[in-house]
């Protein structure tokens, strides 16, 4: 599905049978130019400010990634929207100016390399990388088989590593920033989250490694750990009992919003956070600070 105003460009990367990865889209205004070949496709020919900062956001088709895309644009950035769900990404990108969707799977090394090359060809620079793409599969530790473990790890951890490695040369040029999305589940253990929580804890450590090793190049790396967020998916699967329990355990007594998480992400990628690196920020309404027993203390 190609959104209005966008067209398919280039050959796919031979995506798998159940996967739209490798097909990428770029904006082209058919009213302003004729289809004379790839050279007329370039985003620079759309009248865009090529000196504007560019953020690469993975998992941009929905939720926190999409909210972050909108906020970056409000702040004057351009955004390369990355997602492996081509249909959902096309729908999300339709009508958004100053952004372009690129359909790739961040867990596949060859696709990551092609993705970064395509974004650089389109925009000429990358100033911030938001590693937001992730999957969540929950289950008791005894019932978590290796296949499930790998499904979670290959996107949540391998994807962050692969995208980050591929983007280091571009961020050296711009003295840019990594922003990795972990989770409150990476800071505190919880039932049913052996794969998910472990993957997010590893992302936290990876962020600190990036900060320690890349600071000499002017590259910053920070991590945001969202707590419970009022997404469509969460509201669809959280019973009223679960919602009430979270409210009791969170000092602010509510779920966060996607926009609230995006505000922290964009701030940490901006020049306003130019001396902040290696930090792990729990954007969680105080959930991590309370430990256990808060509901009893409120009585």
N, C-alpha and C positions, 0 to 999 in steps of 0.2 A: 504494500500500500504506500503510494507516494503522496505526501500532503500537497495541497494546493500551493503553487509557487515554488515547489521543489522538484527536482528531477533526478533520476538515477544517473550516477556518473561512475564510469570505470567498471572494470570486471570484478565480479565477486571473487572471494578467496576460496572458492569451492567449499561453501559451508556444508555442514552435515545435514542429513535428511530432515531433522527436526529443528533446524537452527537457521536463522536469517543472517548470521554473522557474516561480515565481509562485504556486505552491500552498503555503500555509503551514499549519502545525499549531500548536495550542496545547493545553496540558494542561487537561483538564476532568474532574473527578471526578463521574461520573454518579450515584454513590451519594449524593452530598452536595447536588446541585442539579438542578433540572429545566431542560429546554431551553426557556427562555422568551425567547430572543433573544440578540443579541450582548452585551448588557450583563452577562449572567450568565456570559459566557465568560472574563472578564478574569482574568489570572493573580493579580491582587490578591485575588480572591475564593477562592483556593485555600488561604488561611491562610499564604501566603508572607510572609516578612519584607521588606517593600517598602523598608526602609532598608538592606538588604544591598547590597553592591557588585555591579555587573553587568558581565560581560565578554561582548563580542561576538567570537566566534571563527569565522572563515571556514575552509572546508575541514575542517569538524568531523566529518565522517562516518567518518573513518578516520585511522590513522597518528598523526602528531604532533598534529594538531588534536584528535583524540579523546582522546589522552593528556592534553593540556592541559586539555580540558574536565573530565576526572575530577579533575585536581589542583586546579583552581580550586574545584570543589565541595568538595573536602576542606578547602580553606582558608576555607570559609564564603561563597563567592561564588555568585551565580546566573549561568547561562550561556545566552546566545542562540546556539544551534548553527546555523551557516549552511552550506549546501551545495547544489549544483545537482542532485545525484543523490538524488532523492526517496526511492527504495527503500532505498538504502544508509543514508541519514540516518535514515529511520524505524527501520531495524533497529538502528542504533547508539544511537538515543535511547530505545528501548524499555527500560523499567525504570530509567532514570536519573532521580533526583529533582533538583529545583532547576535544571532545564534544560529548554529548549523548542526544538524544531527549526523552522527557517524555511527553506523551499526557494526559493532565489534564485540567479541567476547573477551573480557580481560583475563580470563583464565588460560587462554591459548597464546603461547609465546609468539608464534608467527603472526597472529592477528594483532597483538599488541604492537609489534614492530611496524606493521603496515598502518595501524591506527595513528601512531605518532607521526609517521611520515606524511600521512594524509592531512593531519591537522597543521603541521608545519608548512606543507605546500599551500594550504588554504589561507593560513593567517600569517605565516612567517615568524611566529614567535609563540612561546608559552611562558606565562608569568606566574601561574598558580596551577597546581594539580590537586584536585579534590578527589581522593580515593574513597568514593562513597558506595560503589557497587558491592552488594552483599546478598547472601541468602541465609535463611533461617530455617533450620530443621531441628525440632526438639524431640526428645525422648529419653527414657530412663537409661542410665549409663550401661546397664547390662544388656539393653536391647539396641544399643548403638553399634551397628556393624561397620566394618571398614569402608564399605561403599558409601554409607551416609557420611562418615567422617571425612572422606575425601571430597565428596560433593560440597561440603561446607568449606573445607580448607582451600580447595582449588580456587574458589572465588574470593572468600573473605581474607585469606592470607596470601596465597600465591598471586592473586590478581593485584593486590597492593604492591607486592614486591616487583612483579613484572612491569607494571605501569611506571612505578617509581624509577626503576633502573633505566627504562627506555627514555625517560624524560630528563634524566640528570644533565645530559649535554645541553639541552635547551634551557634548563633553569640556570645553568652556569652562565649562559649568555645574558640572561635577564636578572640574575641574582634574585631568583624567584622563591616560591614557597611550596612546600608540601603540606597538605592538610589531610590527615587520615581519619576516617570515621571508625571508631571502635564502638564501645557500648558500655553501659553500666555493668553489663554481664562480664566484661573483661576486668572489672575492678572488684567485684564481689561475686562469690559463687551463688548459684541458684539451682534448684532442681531442674532436671530435664535439659540442661544446657551444656553438657560436657563438650560437645564439638563446637557449638556456637561460642560459648564463653571462652574456651581455650583459644579459638581463632582470634577473638577480639583482644584477649590478653597478649597474644603474640604481636598483634598490630601495635599495641602500646609500646612494647619493647622495640619493635622495628622503628617506630617513630623516634625513639631516643637514640638509636644507632644512627639514623639519618642525621639527626641534629648534631651528634658528636663528630661525625665524619665529614659532613658537607658544609659545616659552618665556615670553614676556611675559604670556601668559594662564594660566600655570601648567601648561601641557600639556607632558608629556615625550614624547620619541620615541627609541626604541632599536631596534636591529636584531640579530637572532640569525642566525648563519650555520652551520647544521648541516654537519658532515662526513658521512662514510658512516654511515648509521644502519641497524640491523638491522630493517628492515620486512619484511612478507610479500612485498611487491613486489620489494624488492632481493634477497631470498634466492631468489626465483623466477627472476630473470634473471642473477644473478651466478654465474658458474662458480667452481669451486674455485680455478682459477688466478687469477681476479680477486680473490677473497676473500684468497688468500695474498698477492697483491701489495699490497692495501690494508693488511693486517696488517704487512707489512714496512715500509710507508711511514709508519705512524702510531706515534708514540712510545709510546702506551698499548697498542699491539699488538692492537687489537680494534676492532670496530664499536661505535658508541654505541647506546643504546636510546632509544625514543620517550619514555620517562619521564625520562631524563636531559636531553633537550632541553626537555621541558615544565618541568622544575625551573628552568631558566634563564629561560624565558619568564615564568612566574608570579612569580618573584622580581623581574624588571625591571618588572613591572606593579604591584608591591606598594609599600606605603609604606616598606618596608625599602630600596628603591632611590630614595627621594624626591629625592636630589640627583644622580641619574644620568640624563643625557640626551645625545643625540647620539652614543651609543657603538655600536660594532660589535663584537659578541662572537662569536668563532668557537668554537662548541661542537663540537670536532672531534678530541678526543684528542691535540691537538698537531700535526695534519696540516699546517696552514698554516705552522707555525713551522719545519718541516724543509726546505722547499724541495725540492731534488732531491738524490739521492745518498745518502740515509739508509741504504738497504739495503746499499750498498757499505761505509759506515762501520761497520756492525754486524759485518762479517766479520772 
